């Protein structure tokens, strides 16, 4: 049985606590039980953790842009090599490269900013349209009608509490209606230490999980048999306001375009009281199973 709750969260914290080899080189590991390919959110989160370890802690990450270039092997350690691009009066910029067997599997540019005061606004959120997380079925409850998927899910570590407001991307073809929105309540399923970089890494970890579902939602398509297979190509995040990744966040996602076997998805993350704390954009490769 896979870990869940605080035990799984503590293990996630361990995964993000990289081993420092030199001032700019870190080593990361993966869960001993998991999918056959490295989860992209894990690699992105660890790459951010490595970059953040080289920056003055009074500078908080405000954006990251990453590319997935090779499938990762969860049985192999991951080396994270950080390059100090610039340390200015207010900003620090880093490049973080994840390598396995000497080849890059992912690289990221991340920018860190010293807190300043300035203009402040945000677009209206959908909070009045969305039921609170307590009224939305848990992922385990959603999976009960699909015992094969439930059995697989129970084996993997589960540091996230994810609750789909609409239909998940794995609901079988014919049972899922087209929907322009994909909304998910999510949080780290336990308590994290009070480290802003750790919360940013945890949110990065979570942000890759459901975003491409919004591309499929437009067409009523699904992941898996009779549907699509997909892979993240690139991923970007902007952090706007302070937050805790172990408190509920609404991931409000939609897809502005899909063409050429690639789908673009964007999402905003909002606190329960509607505060817009982060924005994500991702493009993924999406192909018909057997196509």
C-alpha positions in Angstrom: 0.0 0.0 0.0 1.4 3.4 -1.0 2.1 6.1 1.6 -0.6 8.8 2.2 -1.2 11.8 4.4 1.6 13.2 6.6 3.9 10.1 6.0 3.8 10.8 2.2 4.2 14.5 2.8 7.3 13.9 5.0 8.7 11.7 2.2 8.1 14.5 -0.3 10.0 16.9 1.9 12.9 14.4 1.9 12.8 14.3 -1.9 13.1 18.0 -2.0 16.0 18.1 0.5 18.7 17.5 -2.1 22.2 16.3 -1.2 24.7 19.1 -1.9 27.8 17.8 -3.6 29.5 21.1 -4.4 28.3 24.7 -4.0 26.5 24.4 -7.4 25.8 20.6 -7.8 23.1 18.7 -6.0 21.8 15.1 -6.1 18.2 14.0 -6.0 16.4 10.7 -5.7 13.0 9.4 -6.6 10.3 7.4 -4.7 11.1 3.7 -4.5 7.6 2.9 -5.8 6.1 5.0 -8.6 5.3 5.1 -12.4 7.9 3.8 -14.9 8.8 7.3 -16.0 9.8 10.2 -13.7 6.9 12.5 -12.8 7.7 15.8 -14.4 6.5 17.8 -11.4 9.1 16.1 -9.2 12.0 17.0 -11.5 10.8 20.6 -11.8 10.4 20.9 -8.1 13.8 19.4 -7.4 15.4 21.7 -10.0 13.8 24.7 -8.3 15.0 23.5 -4.9 18.5 23.3 -6.2 18.4 26.8 -7.7 16.8 28.2 -4.6 19.6 26.7 -2.4 22.1 29.1 -4.2 20.1 32.3 -3.7 19.9 34.6 -0.7 16.8 33.5 1.3 15.4 37.1 1.3 14.7 36.7 -2.4 11.6 34.6 -3.3 11.1 32.8 -6.6 8.7 34.8 -8.8 8.9 32.8 -12.0 10.3 29.6 -13.6 10.4 28.3 -17.1 11.4 24.7 -17.8 11.7 22.2 -20.7 11.4 18.5 -20.5 13.9 17.1 -23.0 14.1 13.4 -22.1 12.1 10.9 -20.2 13.6 10.4 -16.7 14.4 7.0 -15.1 13.1 6.8 -11.5 15.6 4.1 -10.6 18.6 6.4 -11.3 19.8 9.3 -9.2 19.4 12.8 -10.7 22.2 15.4 -10.7 21.2 19.0 -10.6 23.7 21.5 -11.9 23.1 25.2 -11.1 24.5 28.1 -13.0 24.6 31.6 -11.4 23.4 33.8 -14.2 23.1 37.0 -12.3 22.8 38.5 -8.8 21.5 42.1 -9.1 20.3 44.6 -6.6 16.8 43.2 -6.5 16.8 40.0 -8.7 18.8 36.8 -8.9 18.6 34.5 -11.9 19.6 30.8 -12.0 19.8 28.0 -14.6 19.2 24.6 -13.2 19.8 21.4 -15.3 18.7 17.9 -14.3 21.0 15.2 -15.7 20.9 11.4 -15.8 23.8 9.3 -17.2 25.4 12.6 -18.2 22.5 13.8 -20.4 20.0 16.5 -19.6 16.5 15.4 -19.0 15.1 18.8 -17.9 16.4 22.4 -17.6 14.9 25.4 -16.0 15.5 29.1 -15.7 14.3 30.6 -12.4 14.2 34.2 -11.2 14.1 35.4 -7.6 13.0 38.8 -6.4 13.5 40.8 -3.2 10.0 41.8 -1.8 8.9 45.2 -3.0 5.6 47.2 -2.7 3.8 48.4 -5.8 0.6 48.2 -7.8 -1.8 45.4 -6.8 -4.8 44.0 -8.6 -6.2 40.7 -9.9 -9.0 39.5 -12.2 -12.2 38.3 -10.6 -12.0 34.6 -9.6 -14.7 31.8 -10.0 -15.1 31.2 -6.3 -18.8 31.8 -6.3 -19.2 29.1 -9.0 -17.2 26.4 -7.3 -18.3 24.2 -4.3 -15.8 24.1 -1.4 -13.4 21.2 -1.3 -15.3 19.5 1.6 -18.3 19.1 -0.8 -16.2 17.6 -3.6 -15.4 13.9 -3.7 -11.9 12.8 -2.9 -9.8 11.2 -5.6 -10.2 7.8 -3.8 -14.0 8.2 -3.9 -13.8 9.1 -7.6 -11.8 6.0 -8.4 -14.1 3.5 -6.7 -16.0 2.8 -10.0 -12.7 2.1 -11.7 -11.0 -0.6 -9.5 -8.0 -1.2 -11.9 -7.0 2.5 -11.6 -7.8 2.5 -7.9 -5.4 -0.4 -7.4 -2.6 1.4 -9.2 -3.2 4.6 -7.4 -3.1 3.0 -4.0 0.4 1.6 -4.6 2.0 5.0 -5.3 2.9 7.6 -2.6 0.1 10.2 -2.3 1.4 13.5 -0.8 -1.4 15.5 -2.5 -5.1 15.7 -1.8 -6.7 16.3 -5.2 -10.4 16.8 -5.7 -11.8 17.3 -9.2 -14.7 19.7 -9.4 -15.4 18.4 -13.0 -14.6 15.1 -14.7 -11.0 13.8 -14.4 -9.0 13.1 -17.5 -9.1 9.4 -16.9 -12.9 9.0 -16.9 -13.6 6.5 -19.8 -14.4 7.7 -23.3 -18.2 8.2 -23.7 -18.7 9.0 -20.0 -16.9 12.4 -20.1 -18.7 15.5 -21.5 -16.8 18.3 -23.2 -16.2 21.2 -20.8 -14.1 24.3 -21.5 -13.0 24.4 -17.8 -11.0 22.0 -15.6 -11.2 22.9 -11.9 -9.4 21.0 -9.2 -9.0 21.6 -5.5 -5.6 20.6 -4.3 -3.3 20.8 -1.3 -0.3 19.0 0.2 -2.0 16.4 2.4 -0.2 17.2 5.6 1.8 20.0 7.2 4.9 21.5 5.6 7.6 23.4 7.5 7.4 27.3 7.3 9.9 27.6 4.4 8.7 29.7 1.5 11.0 28.0 -1.0 9.7 24.6 0.1 6.1 25.7 -0.4 7.1 27.0 -3.9 8.7 23.7 -4.7 5.6 21.8 -3.4 3.3 23.9 -5.6 5.6 23.3 -8.6 5.3 19.6 -7.9 1.5 19.8 -7.8 1.1 22.1 -10.8 2.1 19.5 -13.4 -0.4 16.9 -12.2 -3.8 18.0 -13.8 -3.0 20.9 -16.1 -3.1 19.0 -19.4 -6.5 17.6 -18.4 -7.9 21.0 -19.5 -6.9 20.3 -23.1 -8.8 17.0 -23.2 -11.8 18.6 -21.4 -12.5 20.9 -24.4 -13.0 17.8 -26.6 -14.4 15.3 -24.0 -11.3 13.2 -24.6 -9.6 11.1 -22.0 -6.1 9.7 -21.1 -5.6 6.0 -21.5 -7.3 3.2 -23.5 -9.6 4.6 -26.2 -8.2 8.1 -25.7 -4.9 9.9 -25.6 -1.4 9.6 -24.4 0.5 12.7 -23.4 3.8 14.1 -22.1 4.7 17.6 -20.8 6.9 19.5 -23.2 7.5 22.7 -21.2 6.2 24.3 -18.0 6.1 27.8 -16.7 5.0 29.2 -13.3 4.7 32.7 -12.0 4.3 33.3 -8.2 2.3 36.4 -7.4 1.5 36.4 -3.7 2.5 34.5 -0.5 0.7 31.2 0.0 0.9 27.8 1.8 0.9 24.7 -0.4 -0.6 22.7 2.6 -3.8 24.8 2.5 -6.5 24.4 -0.2 -5.9 26.0 -3.6 -8.3 26.0 -6.5 -6.5 25.2 -9.8 -8.7 26.9 -12.4 -7.5 25.6 -15.8 -8.4 26.1 -19.4 -6.9 25.5 -22.8 -6.7 28.4 -25.3 -5.4 26.2 -28.2 -4.5 22.7 -29.4 -3.0 22.0 -32.8 -0.3 19.8 -34.4 -0.6 17.1 -31.7 0.3 19.7 -29.1 -2.1 21.3 -26.5 -1.6 24.5 -24.6 -3.0 24.8 -21.1 -3.0 27.6 -18.6 -4.2 27.7 -15.0 -4.4 30.1 -12.1 -4.1 29.0 -8.5 -6.3 30.7 -5.9 -6.7 30.5 -2.2 -10.1 29.7 -0.6 -10.8 33.4 -0.2 -10.0 34.0 -3.9 -6.5 35.4 -3.7 -4.6 34.7 -6.9 -1.2 33.3 -5.8 0.2 31.7 -8.9 -0.2 31.2 -12.7 0.9 28.1 -14.7 1.3 27.6 -18.5 2.2 24.3 -20.1 2.3 22.8 -23.5 2.0 19.0 -23.9 2.3 16.4 -26.6 -1.0 14.6 -27.0 -1.5 11.7 -29.4 -4.2 9.1 -29.9 -3.4 5.8 -28.2 -2.1 3.5 -31.0 -1.8 6.4 -33.4 
